Amino acid sequence: IPSPRPPLPPLPARAPAWIARETFAALLDNEFSLHLPSLGRTAILRLEHVTDIGRASNEAFSLMFSGPPTLPSAHDTYEVSHPALGCFPLFLGPVHCHRTGEMRYQAIFDRLKK
């Protein structure tokens, strides 16, 4: 039985202002650190795509990361960091690319516009 992982820091009542499509679009091809305390290591993810998926009433976008194929294959909230953004929790899901056989890791943001 795997040992329970330590809890992530609580989420703020409102999402930080930097969580916006433009913020991540400016960081395309940047490396993000994925902290895996249960495995005792950190993995590197590369931000490959930022894709709009929203409508007029909301801001919705997808982030697609590439990373090593040995990462956990569970949809879960992970601690991620980047020098410009600091450390933050991010819900990631594995996405298998049938064309290449590689794994990608996706985060989706969807919120109402003010």
WOFENMO-V650903 format. One record per backbone hydrogen bond with DSSP energy under -1.0 kcal/mol. CO is the residue of the C=O (numbers start at 0). NH is the residue of the N-H. Records with the same first field share a line. If there is no record, write none. Layout:
CO = NH / NH
This chain:
15 = 18
17 = 19
19 = 23
20 = 24
21 = 25
23 = 26
24 = 27
26 = 29
29 = 46
31 = 44
32 = 80
33 = 42
35 = 38 / 40
40 = 35
42 = 33
44 = 31
45 = 65
46 = 28
48 = 63
50 = 61
56 = 112
58 = 110
59 = 52 / 53
60 = 108
61 = 50
62 = 106
63 = 47 / 48
64 = 104
65 = 45
67 = 70
75 = 91
77 = 89
78 = 34
79 = 87
80 = 32
81 = 85
85 = 81
87 = 79
89 = 77
91 = 75
92 = 105
94 = 103
96 = 100
101 = 96
103 = 94
104 = 64
105 = 92
106 = 62
108 = 60
110 = 58
